[in-house]
Amino acid sequence: MLRRLLPSLLIAGLFLTGCAVNPVTGKKEVMLVSEGQELAMGKESDPAVIAQFGLYPDDKLQKYINTMGDKMGKVSHRPEIDYQFRIVDSPIINAFAVPGGYVYFTRGIMAHFNDEAQFAGVLGHEIGHITARHSAKQQTTSILSQVGLMGAMIASPRLAQYGEQAMQGLQLLTLKFSRDDENQADELGVEYSTKIGYSAAEMADFFRTLEREQQQAGGEAIPDFLSSHPNSADRYTHVNRLAAEWKAKPSTPAKLAINRDQYLRLIDGITYGEDPRQGFVENNAFYHPELKFEFPVPQGWKTQNSPQQFQMADPAGKAMMLLTLAPGSSLQEAAQAVAKQLSLQVADSRQLTVHGFPALAFVGTQVQQDQQTGQQQTGMQVLSYIIQDGKSLYVMLGGSAPQDFAAYAPVFTRTMEGFQRLTSADKLNRQPEHVRIRTISTPQTLAQALTANGVPAKRHEEMAILNGMQLSDKLGRGLLFKVVGK
């Protein structure tokens, strides 16, 4: 009897202690994350987000998103929140929010908006995630699912045999909740942007830009704003219908703003695509013009660069490498700090010189104590190089499972001992591209305008997507449009 009652008692207890009224729907729902915890989560997450991406250094754009965000926050369902808005230095087309009122837009998505109304719609969507407490609800769903499954597995030993498959099913259920949340966030984006005077139909048009961008990328690099979300065509229709409904309300201003020219002039000069000043990969090598170093990248390995670190991953998924700044003021201090942070038992250590740079190399194995059993567990085996360049200390790490380490150690070593001073003028002087706003002088198609501005034919479709247009679109005299250049 106790076995059969246990899952029900667990869930009942959670319902008794975790009910809250949703600010958007006004309905009671199970919520295991308090509002205070939610606000604390945002404050704790913000420094990590900034460290990962870096802030985009444009005071004008930062002031713009703050002004628009503050205005929209006041008409939201949670106007009491101290919303914080950031433009982060990433080329990815993305916008996201974390609990507690923190909203982030990448410079990549800012470059792809073509009017203020599109920006306002997406801003409302992200604020909607916060006002409807979607992050808190998703975390609650995850907790309830795991507790319910654990209770059921206690009650039924047979179910315990299929725990992994059951967990996979619960993940699908969570995806469904995510899609429902996205639909609700779209509805709130329409509501909030309309309430501050913008045409929400433009938000629907931006979904077409996202869809075309994904198709051009061959289905890869799907932004969070699009991935695991409702079908783009359905979403376009849904948002257009909602926009028309809000436009027809008596309280809605007769004329809703789009403000295309104002927005395009605002983003004139914004960095476009990868910024090589922060490091770039070319011909199987990583170059950092600002820090003036380079090193080889193993053939075929996937890479990811951020202001915080540069990562490399074996396509087979059996090994990884990264470079980041090392803690400490000397090679020895840095080595000790890295070993402690990674819980490494160091087996071999030696000092050497790497292309003129003082260095310290060591091999270690991760050894951690299991909190439940108290027994030691062995993790990755790691090769570490601490390399000193003046006052800067870099750590290069290469890790794999112990049984694979011997096969990957030569790859790690070649990469780390390939670290050297960057001297090539071509690489040192590499500059990012920027969005440039041009004006049509005589009526012509977008394709003709791009050609006239020196855009090569192979980039025409890319520029068409950036402008939210088709190459055959007729552009009248005085119309503003985007091109990209140094």
Backbone hydrogen bonds, N-H to C=O, Kabsch-Sander energy under -0.5 kcal/mol:
donor,donor_aa,acceptor,acceptor_aa,energy
5,L,1,M,-2.1
6,L,2,L,-1.7
8,S,4,R,-0.5
9,L,5,L,-2.7
10,L,6,L,-2.4
11,I,7,P,-2.3
12,A,8,S,-2.9
13,G,9,L,-2.5
14,L,10,L,-1.7
15,F,11,I,-2.3
16,L,12,A,-2.2
17,T,13,G,-1.6
18,G,14,L,-1.7
20,A,29,E,-2.4
22,N,20,A,-0.5
22,N,27,K,-3.0
26,G,22,N,-2.5
29,E,20,A,-2.9
31,M,18,G,-5.8
34,S,32,L,-0.6
38,E,34,S,-2.4
39,L,35,E,-2.4
40,A,36,G,-2.0
41,M,37,Q,-2.3
42,G,38,E,-1.5
43,K,39,L,-1.8
44,E,40,A,-2.2
45,S,41,M,-2.1
46,D,42,G,-2.1
48,A,44,E,-0.5
49,V,45,S,-2.2
50,I,46,D,-2.4
51,A,47,P,-2.3
52,Q,48,A,-2.0
53,F,49,V,-2.3
54,G,50,I,-2.1
56,Y,87,I,-2.8
58,D,56,Y,-2.2
62,Q,58,D,-2.2
63,K,59,D,-2.5
64,Y,60,K,-1.7
65,I,61,L,-2.4
66,N,62,Q,-1.9
67,T,63,K,-2.4
68,M,64,Y,-2.5
69,G,65,I,-2.5
70,D,66,N,-2.7
71,K,67,T,-1.9
72,M,68,M,-2.2
73,G,69,G,-2.8
74,K,70,D,-1.4
75,V,71,K,-0.6
75,V,72,M,-1.0
76,S,73,G,-0.9
81,I,78,R,-1.5
83,Y,81,I,-1.5
84,Q,101,G,-3.1
86,R,103,V,-2.3
88,V,86,R,-0.6
88,V,105,F,-2.2
89,D,54,G,-3.3
90,S,88,V,-1.8
94,N,92,I,-1.2
96,F,104,Y,-2.4
98,V,102,Y,-2.5
101,G,98,V,-0.8
102,Y,98,V,-1.2
103,V,84,Q,-2.8
103,V,101,G,-0.6
104,Y,96,F,-3.2
105,F,86,R,-2.6
106,T,94,N,-2.2
107,R,88,V,-1.7
108,G,90,S,-1.9
109,I,92,I,-0.6
110,M,106,T,-1.8
111,A,107,R,-2.0
112,H,108,G,-0.8
113,F,109,I,-1.1
116,E,258,I,-1.0
116,E,259,N,-1.1
117,A,258,I,-1.6
119,F,115,D,-1.5
120,A,116,E,-2.8
121,G,117,A,-2.2
122,V,118,Q,-1.9
123,L,119,F,-2.5
124,G,120,A,-2.5
125,H,121,G,-1.8
126,E,122,V,-2.2
127,I,123,L,-2.4
128,G,124,G,-2.1
129,H,125,H,-1.4
130,I,126,E,-1.1
131,T,127,I,-2.8
132,A,128,G,-2.3
133,R,130,I,-1.3
134,H,129,H,-2.3
137,K,133,R,-2.4
138,Q,134,H,-2.7
139,Q,135,S,-2.1
140,T,136,A,-2.2
141,T,137,K,-2.7
142,S,138,Q,-2.2
143,I,139,Q,-2.2
144,L,140,T,-2.9
145,S,141,T,-2.6
146,Q,142,S,-2.2
147,V,143,I,-2.7
148,G,144,L,-3.0
149,L,145,S,-2.4
150,M,146,Q,-2.6
151,G,147,V,-2.6
152,A,148,G,-2.2
153,M,149,L,-2.3
154,I,150,M,-1.8
155,A,151,G,-2.2
156,S,152,A,-2.1
159,L,156,S,-0.5
160,A,156,S,-1.4
161,Q,157,P,-0.8
161,Q,158,R,-0.9
162,Y,159,L,-1.8
163,G,160,A,-1.3
166,A,162,Y,-2.3
167,M,163,G,-2.3
168,Q,164,E,-1.9
169,G,165,Q,-1.9
170,L,166,A,-2.0
171,Q,167,M,-1.9
172,L,168,Q,-1.5
173,L,169,G,-1.7
174,T,170,L,-2.4
175,L,171,Q,-2.0
176,K,172,L,-1.8
177,F,173,L,-2.0
178,S,174,T,-2.3
179,R,175,L,-2.1
180,D,176,K,-2.2
181,D,177,F,-2.6
182,E,178,S,-2.3
183,N,179,R,-2.2
184,Q,180,D,-2.2
185,A,181,D,-2.8
186,D,182,E,-2.4
187,E,183,N,-2.1
188,L,184,Q,-2.4
189,G,185,A,-2.5
190,V,186,D,-2.3
191,E,187,E,-2.3
192,Y,188,L,-3.2
193,S,189,G,-2.1
194,T,190,V,-2.0
195,K,191,E,-2.3
196,I,192,Y,-1.2
197,G,194,T,-1.9
198,Y,193,S,-2.6
199,S,257,A,-2.6
200,A,198,Y,-0.7
202,E,199,S,-1.2
203,M,200,A,-1.0
204,A,200,A,-0.9
205,D,201,A,-1.4
206,F,202,E,-1.6
207,F,203,M,-1.0
207,F,204,A,-0.7
208,R,204,A,-0.8
208,R,205,D,-0.7
209,T,205,D,-1.2
210,L,206,F,-2.2
211,E,207,F,-2.3
212,R,208,R,-2.5
213,E,209,T,-2.4
214,Q,210,L,-2.2
215,Q,211,E,-2.1
216,Q,212,R,-2.4
217,A,213,E,-1.6
218,G,215,Q,-1.4
219,G,214,Q,-2.9
220,E,217,A,-1.0
226,L,223,P,-2.0
227,S,223,P,-2.8
229,H,226,L,-1.3
235,R,231,N,-2.8
236,Y,232,S,-2.5
237,T,233,A,-2.0
238,H,234,D,-2.8
239,V,235,R,-2.7
240,N,236,Y,-2.1
241,R,237,T,-2.2
242,L,238,H,-2.2
243,A,239,V,-2.7
244,A,240,N,-2.1
245,E,241,R,-2.1
246,W,242,L,-2.5
247,K,243,A,-2.2
248,A,244,A,-1.5
249,K,246,W,-1.0
252,T,249,K,-1.5
256,L,254,A,-0.6
257,A,197,G,-3.0
263,Y,259,N,-1.4
264,L,260,R,-2.5
265,R,261,D,-2.3
266,L,262,Q,-1.4
267,I,263,Y,-1.8
268,D,265,R,-0.6
269,G,435,V,-3.2
270,I,267,I,-2.5
272,Y,433,E,-3.1
278,Q,275,D,-2.0
279,G,276,P,-1.8
280,F,287,Y,-2.4
282,E,285,A,-2.5
286,F,295,F,-2.9
287,Y,280,F,-3.0
288,H,293,F,-2.3
290,E,277,R,-0.9
292,K,288,H,-1.7
293,F,288,H,-1.1
294,E,420,Q,-2.2
295,F,286,F,-1.6
297,V,284,N,-2.3
301,W,298,P,-2.0
302,K,313,A,-2.4
304,Q,311,Q,-2.0
306,S,309,Q,-1.6
308,Q,52,Q,-0.6
310,F,323,L,-2.4
311,Q,304,Q,-3.0
312,M,321,M,-3.2
313,A,302,K,-2.6
314,D,319,A,-2.4
317,G,314,D,-2.4
320,M,399,G,-1.9
321,M,312,M,-2.8
322,L,397,L,-1.9
323,L,310,F,-2.3
324,T,395,V,-1.9
325,L,308,Q,-0.5
326,A,393,L,-3.2
334,A,330,S,-2.6
335,A,331,L,-2.4
336,Q,332,Q,-2.4
337,A,333,E,-2.3
338,V,334,A,-2.6
339,A,335,A,-2.4
340,K,336,Q,-2.0
341,Q,337,A,-2.7
342,L,338,V,-2.2
343,S,340,K,-0.9
344,L,339,A,-3.0
345,Q,365,T,-2.6
346,V,344,L,-0.8
347,A,363,V,-2.7
348,D,363,V,-1.3
350,R,361,A,-2.7
352,L,359,A,-2.3
354,V,357,F,-2.9
355,H,353,T,-0.6
357,F,354,V,-2.1
359,A,352,L,-2.5
360,L,386,I,-2.2
361,A,350,R,-3.0
362,F,384,S,-2.3
363,V,348,D,-2.3
364,G,382,V,-2.6
365,T,345,Q,-1.7
366,Q,380,M,-3.0
367,V,343,S,-2.7
368,Q,377,Q,-2.5
370,D,375,Q,-3.4
374,G,370,D,-2.6
377,Q,368,Q,-3.9
379,G,366,Q,-2.9
381,Q,400,S,-3.0
382,V,364,G,-3.4
383,L,398,G,-2.8
384,S,362,F,-2.8
385,Y,396,M,-2.5
386,I,360,L,-3.1
387,I,385,Y,-0.6
387,I,394,Y,-2.9
388,Q,358,P,-2.7
389,D,387,I,-0.5
389,D,392,S,-3.1
392,S,389,D,-2.1
394,Y,387,I,-3.0
395,V,324,T,-2.9
396,M,385,Y,-2.7
397,L,322,L,-2.5
397,L,395,V,-0.5
398,G,383,L,-2.1
399,G,320,M,-2.6
400,S,381,Q,-1.8
401,A,318,K,-0.7
404,D,401,A,-2.0
405,F,401,A,-1.0
405,F,402,P,-0.6
406,A,402,P,-0.5
407,A,404,D,-0.6
408,Y,404,D,-1.5
409,A,405,F,-2.4
411,V,408,Y,-0.6
412,F,408,Y,-2.4
413,T,409,A,-2.7
414,R,410,P,-2.4
415,T,411,V,-1.9
416,M,412,F,-2.5
417,E,413,T,-2.9
418,G,415,T,-0.7
419,F,416,M,-1.2
420,Q,294,E,-2.5
422,L,292,K,-1.5
423,T,421,R,-0.6
428,L,424,S,-2.8
429,N,425,A,-2.2
430,R,427,K,-1.1
433,E,272,Y,-0.7
434,H,485,G,-3.7
435,V,270,I,-2.7
436,R,483,V,-3.0
438,R,436,R,-0.5
438,R,481,F,-3.0
440,I,479,L,-2.6
444,Q,475,L,-1.7
446,L,473,D,-1.5
447,A,471,L,-2.2
449,A,445,T,-2.3
450,L,446,L,-2.6
451,T,447,A,-2.2
452,A,448,Q,-2.4
453,N,449,A,-1.0
454,G,451,T,-1.8
455,V,450,L,-2.5
459,R,456,P,-2.0
460,H,457,A,-1.7
463,M,459,R,-2.1
464,A,460,H,-2.2
465,I,461,E,-2.3
466,L,462,E,-2.0
467,N,463,M,-1.8
468,G,464,A,-0.5
468,G,465,I,-1.1
469,M,464,A,-2.7
473,D,470,Q,-1.7
475,L,444,Q,-3.3
476,G,474,K,-0.5
478,G,440,I,-3.4
479,L,476,G,-1.9
481,F,438,R,-2.2
483,V,436,R,-2.4
485,G,434,H,-2.4
